[in-house]
Amino acid sequence: MKDIGLAFFRIAVSAMMLTHGLPKFQKLIAGDFEFGDPIGIGAAPSLFLAVIGEFICPILIIIGFKTRFAAIPAAITMAVAGFIAHAADPFGTKEKALLFLVAFITIALLGPGKFSIDKK
């Protein structure tokens, strides 16, 4: 039962994250590099890292491949969103990023369960 819960949790959280990552991925492949620069590395690198954290890594987490490793960039992306990009915003604005942060840290700590490619 625990493994079913882990699979449901990682798939549901990652699928919801894809709704944020897919538009960024489409923006990237269209060559539109306008994006925020919350950590001072430039708009294009920031967009590229956001696509990794919000699109590539959630896909890996959904299928359960290198799940613990993939959860780390996703968590870092949400930490940047919650604590840097939305630092001055009210809690309600940053709450979604912080909830995703907690979820991806949980996935990194617990792993994917047996219903995954990793089977751990």
Secondary structure, DSSP 4 states (H G I P E B T S, - for coil): -HHHHHHHHHHHHHHHHHHHHHHHHHHHHTT------TTSS-HHHHHHHHHIIIIIHHHHHHHTSSHHHHHHHHHHHHHHIIIIITTTS-HHHHHHHHHHHHHHHHHHHH---SSSSS--
